[in-house]
């Protein structure tokens, strides 16, 4: 019998969370599946979902992005500032906010790929630069979003918010890119082993830069959505939400390796859903905010421990009869390199593990 993949595990955990939420919320006299509660959960997935989609790409190529909370804040300020409560300024404001966000991602990618600076350090430095700019130029909320733009964050189709539909549409586009384009395949290859990818003819800088650009653009979208909800831009809205660490946690919970080269965007969305449901359950139960962080931390540690144990326990003998495979990797087929090349037969982008 085939073992469950990381994606299957995360959705089984999500199902268990739904069952636990139904019982716990019911004990508090509420209905977990009421339209209002479902809408709250899906709303919670929107912001974190945008950021986690981009963070998945960055982690797949073996990098990180810690600048996303500051990009969120900057995007909300640029968008709300240009709109200035004028419906006619919505399109220019959105384009300007996304362009600035993409340029920040381009700078991050250029430093990581061109100067060979680890993404942790490069994006931390960029985050401090943007944070300094925000702190020195904004003392509080600024700008104002017009009603037509605020409706994006306040309306929905039934219990499903429009913001969640936009996030899922972005996820579908990124998933299509990962599974069907040369760029997506290169992201898996570079994250799996940059040296092997380079010797195979892959331009290793392009996937890294593209991943960072997409990640920052997604953070810019999240900032615009927060501006739609609040009606104004805020210089602290991103950092207060802790979206950098939460997005990394959602990606890891979804089964993507921090080392890069293996992961699934579908799994990431499952991780985002789990965090959204946990926050909703704890809010209904009026759990202490500090205890919420304890619960999140336990979930993250347990998830990483389970994935690590699966990888160690099922590793074949070092001098076995053939190369080993990761838990999500399919048998190598035509065009699959046993020296660490990408294997995409299952759509998760898992790569073969090399036996010495």
C-alpha positions in Angstrom: 0.0 0.0 0.0 1.4 3.4 -1.0 2.2 5.7 1.9 0.3 9.0 2.2 1.9 12.0 0.7 2.5 15.2 2.6 -0.4 16.8 0.9 -2.7 14.0 1.9 -1.5 14.3 5.5 -2.1 18.1 5.7 -5.7 17.7 4.4 -6.3 14.9 6.9 -5.2 17.2 9.6 -7.5 19.9 8.2 -10.4 17.4 8.4 -9.5 16.6 12.0 -9.4 20.3 12.7 -12.9 20.7 11.2 -14.2 17.8 13.4 -12.6 19.3 16.5 -13.8 22.8 15.6 -17.4 21.5 15.2 -17.3 20.0 18.7 -15.5 22.9 20.5 -17.5 25.7 18.8 -20.7 23.7 19.4 -19.8 23.5 23.1 -19.7 27.3 23.2 -23.2 27.5 21.7 -22.2 28.4 18.2 -22.5 26.6 14.9 -19.1 26.0 13.2 -20.8 25.7 9.8 -22.9 28.9 10.0 -22.5 31.2 7.0 -21.0 33.9 9.2 -18.4 31.6 10.7 -17.5 30.0 7.4 -17.1 33.5 6.0 -14.8 34.5 8.9 -12.6 31.4 8.3 -12.4 32.0 4.5 -11.6 35.7 5.2 -8.8 34.6 7.4 -7.3 32.5 4.5 -7.3 35.4 2.1 -4.4 37.6 3.4 -2.2 34.7 4.6 -3.1 32.8 1.4 -1.7 35.5 -0.8 1.6 35.7 1.1 1.9 31.9 1.5 1.5 31.4 -2.3 4.5 33.6 -2.9 6.5 32.2 0.0 6.0 28.7 -1.4 7.8 29.7 -4.6 10.7 31.4 -2.7 11.1 28.4 -0.4 11.0 26.0 -3.4 14.0 27.7 -4.9 15.9 27.4 -1.6 15.4 31.0 -0.4 13.2 32.9 2.1 11.5 36.2 2.2 11.3 38.1 5.5 10.5 41.5 3.8 6.8 40.6 3.1 5.2 42.3 6.1 6.9 45.6 5.2 5.9 45.2 1.5 2.3 44.7 2.7 2.4 47.9 4.7 4.0 49.9 1.9 1.5 48.6 -0.7 -1.4 49.6 1.5 -0.1 53.1 1.9 0.7 53.6 -1.8 -2.7 52.2 -2.8 -4.8 54.2 -0.3 -2.6 57.3 -0.8 -3.1 57.4 -4.6 -6.8 56.5 -4.4 -7.5 59.5 -2.0 -11.1 58.4 -1.9 -11.5 58.9 -5.7 -12.9 55.9 -7.6 -11.2 57.0 -10.8 -7.8 56.5 -9.1 -8.3 52.8 -8.2 -6.6 51.3 -11.3 -3.5 53.7 -11.2 -3.2 53.0 -7.4 -3.4 49.2 -7.8 -0.8 49.3 -10.6 1.5 51.6 -8.7 1.4 49.5 -5.6 2.0 46.2 -7.4 4.8 47.8 -9.5 6.7 49.0 -6.4 6.1 45.6 -4.7 7.5 43.8 -7.8 10.6 46.1 -7.8 11.3 45.2 -4.2 11.1 41.5 -5.2 13.4 42.1 -8.1 15.9 43.7 -5.8 15.7 40.8 -3.4 16.1 38.3 -6.2 19.0 40.1 -7.7 20.9 40.2 -4.4 20.2 36.5 -3.7 20.9 35.2 -7.2 23.5 37.7 -8.3 25.5 38.4 -5.2 24.9 34.9 -3.7 23.6 36.3 -0.4 21.3 33.9 1.4 17.6 34.9 1.2 17.3 35.2 5.0 19.9 37.9 5.1 19.0 39.6 1.8 15.3 40.0 2.6 15.9 40.8 6.2 18.0 43.7 5.1 15.5 44.8 2.5 12.8 44.6 5.1 14.8 46.9 7.4 15.2 49.4 4.6 11.5 49.5 3.9 10.7 49.6 7.6 13.0 52.6 8.0 11.3 54.4 5.2 7.9 53.7 6.6 8.9 54.8 10.1 10.5 58.1 8.9 7.7 59.1 6.4 4.5 57.9 8.0 3.4 58.5 11.6 0.0 56.8 11.3 -2.7 55.8 8.8 -2.7 57.6 5.5 -4.9 57.8 2.4 -8.4 56.6 1.9 -9.9 53.9 -0.2 -13.1 54.7 -2.0 -16.3 52.7 -1.4 -16.0 50.9 -4.7 -12.7 49.5 -3.6 -13.7 48.8 0.0 -16.5 46.5 -1.3 -13.8 44.0 -2.4 -13.0 43.3 1.2 -16.6 43.4 2.4 -18.7 41.5 -0.1 -18.9 37.9 -1.2 -20.8 35.3 -3.1 -22.8 33.6 -0.4 -20.5 32.8 2.5 -17.4 33.0 0.2 -15.7 36.4 0.3 -14.6 38.0 -3.0 -11.1 38.3 -1.6 -10.9 34.5 -1.1 -12.0 34.0 -4.8 -9.2 36.3 -5.9 -6.7 34.5 -3.8 -7.8 31.1 -5.2 -7.6 32.5 -8.8 -4.0 33.6 -8.1 -3.2 30.2 -6.7 -4.6 28.5 -9.8 -2.4 30.6 -12.0 0.7 29.9 -10.0 -0.1 26.2 -9.8 -0.5 26.1 -13.6 2.9 27.9 -13.9 4.6 25.4 -11.6 3.2 22.3 -13.3 3.2 23.2 -17.0 5.9 25.8 -17.7 9.7 25.6 -18.0 10.0 28.3 -15.3 8.0 26.2 -12.9 10.1 23.1 -13.6 13.3 25.1 -13.2 12.2 26.3 -9.8 12.0 22.8 -8.5 15.3 21.9 -10.2 17.2 24.9 -8.7 15.8 24.3 -5.3 16.6 20.6 -5.5 20.2 21.0 -6.5 21.4 24.2 -8.1 24.7 22.7 -9.3 23.0 19.8 -11.1 20.4 22.2 -12.6 23.2 24.4 -13.9 25.0 21.5 -15.5 21.7 20.4 -17.0 21.4 23.7 -18.8 19.0 25.5 -16.5 19.6 29.2 -16.0 19.6 29.1 -12.2 19.3 32.9 -11.6 16.1 33.4 -13.5 13.9 31.1 -11.3 15.2 32.6 -8.1 14.6 36.2 -9.3 11.1 35.2 -10.6 10.2 33.6 -7.3 11.1 36.7 -5.3 9.2 39.0 -7.7 6.1 36.9 -7.6 6.4 36.7 -3.8 6.6 40.4 -3.3 3.8 41.0 -5.8 1.6 38.7 -3.8 2.5 40.6 -0.7 1.5 43.8 -2.5 -1.9 42.2 -3.3 -2.3 41.4 0.4 -1.5 45.0 1.3 -4.2 46.3 -1.1 -6.7 43.8 0.3 -6.0 45.1 3.8 -6.4 48.7 2.6 -9.8 47.6 1.2 -10.8 46.2 4.6 -9.5 49.1 6.7 -10.3 51.9 4.2 -6.8 53.4 4.8 -3.2 52.5 4.5 -1.2 51.6 7.6 2.6 51.6 8.1 2.4 48.8 10.7 -0.4 46.6 9.4 2.0 44.0 8.0 4.4 43.7 10.9 1.6 43.6 13.4 0.1 40.6 11.6 3.4 38.7 11.7 2.8 37.5 8.2 6.4 36.6 7.4 6.7 33.8 10.0 3.1 32.7 9.6 3.5 32.4 5.9 6.6 30.3 6.3 4.8 28.2 8.9 1.9 27.6 6.6 4.3 26.5 3.8 6.2 24.1 6.0 2.9 22.7 7.5 1.8 22.1 3.9 4.8 19.8 3.3 7.3 22.0 1.5 10.9 21.5 2.5 12.7 24.5 3.8 15.8 23.3 2.0 13.9 23.7 -1.3 13.2 21.5 -4.3 10.2 19.7 -3.0 6.7 20.9 -2.1 3.1 21.5 -3.2 1.1 24.6 -3.5 -2.0 22.6 -2.8 -0.4 21.5 0.5 0.4 25.2 1.3 -3.3 26.1 0.9 -4.2 23.3 3.3 -1.7 24.7 5.8 -3.3 28.2 5.4 -6.8 26.7 6.0 -5.6 24.9 9.1 -4.2 28.1 10.6 -7.4 30.1 9.7 -9.6 27.4 11.3 -7.4 27.3 14.5 -7.6 31.1 14.8 -11.3 31.0 14.3 -11.8 28.3 16.9 -9.7 30.0 19.5 -11.4 33.3 18.9 -14.8 31.8 19.4 -13.6 30.2 22.6 -12.0 33.5 23.6 -8.6 31.9 24.1 -5.8 34.2 25.4 -3.9 35.7 22.5 -0.6 34.5 23.9 -1.9 31.0 24.1 -2.8 31.2 20.5 0.9 31.6 19.7 1.6 28.6 21.9 -0.9 26.5 19.9 0.5 27.7 16.5 4.0 26.8 17.7 3.0 23.3 18.8 1.3 22.7 15.4 4.4 23.8 13.5 6.9 21.8 15.6 4.7 18.6 15.4 4.3 19.0 11.6 8.0 19.4 11.0 8.8 16.5 13.3 6.3 14.2 11.5 7.7 15.1 8.1 11.3 14.7 9.3 10.5 11.3 10.9 8.9 10.0 7.7 12.0 11.0 5.8 14.3 9.3 8.2 12.3 6.1 9.0 11.7 5.3 5.4 15.2 6.0 4.1 16.6 2.8 2.5 20.0 1.5 3.5 22.9 3.7 2.3 24.3 1.0 0.1 21.0 -0.4 -1.1 20.2 -1.8 -4.5 19.0 1.4 -6.0 18.4 5.1 -5.4 15.9 6.1 -2.8 12.9 8.2 -3.3 11.3 10.9 -1.1 7.8 10.0 0.3 6.0 12.1 -2.3 8.2 11.2 -5.3 6.9 8.9 -8.0 9.1 6.3 -9.7 11.5 8.0 -12.1 10.2 8.1 -15.6 11.5 9.3 -18.9 13.4 12.5 -18.6 13.9 12.1 -14.8 17.5 12.4 -13.6 18.6 10.0 -10.9 21.3 12.5 -9.9 18.8 14.9 -8.4 16.8 16.1 -11.4 13.2 17.2 -10.9 10.5 14.6 -11.0 7.0 16.0 -11.6 4.9 13.0 -12.4 2.6 13.6 -9.4 2.3 17.3 -9.8 4.0 18.0 -6.5 7.4 18.6 -7.9 9.1 16.1 -5.6 12.6 15.3 -6.6 14.5 12.0 -6.3 16.7 11.5 -3.3 20.3 10.5 -4.2 21.9 7.4 -2.8 25.6 7.5 -2.2 
